[in-house]
Amino acid sequence: MNVEPLTQGWLTTGEAETLTGYAQAYLRRLAERRRIVARKIGRDWLLNQESLRAYRDEMAALGAQRHNPWREELAACGLGRRMAGTEPEVTG
């Protein structure tokens, strides 16, 4: 049985920062909030490279919409400003 080393396919926050341009603090926050697959080993985070690339590609595809707290997929996950079944108030 082949057991692949934990480091294969995993990046430190420093390596991930170089790859993506995201700050290490932001990468740790993504890991803590489970937006990307990560493991904490002692005080260090190891980030799954495939998951990180998928997140980066998703954010690139969203463009400016990634800053919209009313996005449907956020509501489906219980995140963002929209609660399931509620709509923002429209005044006008």
C-alpha positions in Angstrom: 0.0 0.0 0.0 1.5 3.4 -1.1 1.0 6.2 1.4 1.6 9.5 -0.2 3.6 12.0 2.0 1.5 14.7 3.6 3.5 17.4 1.9 2.7 16.2 -1.6 -0.1 18.5 -2.9 0.1 20.7 0.1 1.6 24.2 0.5 2.7 26.2 3.4 1.1 29.7 3.7 4.4 31.2 2.4 4.3 29.0 -0.7 0.6 29.7 -1.2 1.2 33.5 -0.9 3.8 33.3 -3.7 1.5 31.2 -5.9 -1.7 33.2 -5.4 -0.6 36.7 -4.3 -3.0 36.4 -1.2 -1.5 37.5 2.1 -0.7 34.8 4.6 -3.2 36.2 7.1 -5.9 36.0 4.5 -4.9 32.4 3.6 -5.1 31.4 7.3 -8.5 33.0 7.6 -9.7 31.0 4.5 -8.5 27.9 6.2 -10.1 28.7 9.6 -13.4 29.4 7.8 -13.1 26.2 5.8 -13.3 28.0 2.5 -10.3 25.9 1.4 -9.1 22.5 2.4 -6.3 22.9 5.0 -4.7 21.1 7.9 -3.1 22.7 10.9 0.0 21.0 12.1 1.2 22.5 15.3 1.1 26.3 14.7 1.5 26.0 10.9 -1.2 25.6 8.2 -0.8 23.3 5.2 -3.1 24.3 2.4 -4.3 21.9 -0.3 -3.0 23.1 -3.6 -6.0 21.9 -5.6 -8.5 23.5 -3.3 -6.6 26.8 -3.2 -6.4 26.9 -7.0 -10.2 26.1 -7.2 -10.9 29.0 -4.8 -8.7 31.4 -6.7 -10.4 30.4 -10.0 -13.8 30.8 -8.5 -13.0 34.3 -7.3 -11.6 35.2 -10.7 -14.7 34.0 -12.4 -16.9 36.0 -10.0 -15.0 39.2 -10.8 -16.5 42.2 -9.0 -19.5 40.0 -7.9 -17.2 38.3 -5.3 -17.6 41.3 -3.1 -21.4 41.1 -3.1 -22.6 39.9 0.3 -26.0 39.1 -1.1 -24.8 36.3 -3.5 -27.1 33.3 -3.6 -24.4 30.7 -3.0 -23.4 32.4 0.3 -27.0 32.2 1.5 -27.1 28.5 0.6 -24.1 28.0 2.9 -25.5 30.1 5.7 -23.1 32.9 5.0 -23.3 36.4 3.7 -26.1 38.9 4.5 -29.0 37.1 3.0 -30.7 34.6 5.3 -32.4 31.7 3.6 -35.8 32.8 2.3 -35.3 36.6 3.0 -34.7 39.4 0.5 -33.0 42.7 1.1 -35.4 45.6 1.6 -35.8 47.8 -1.4 -36.6 51.5 -0.8 -37.4 53.9 -3.4 
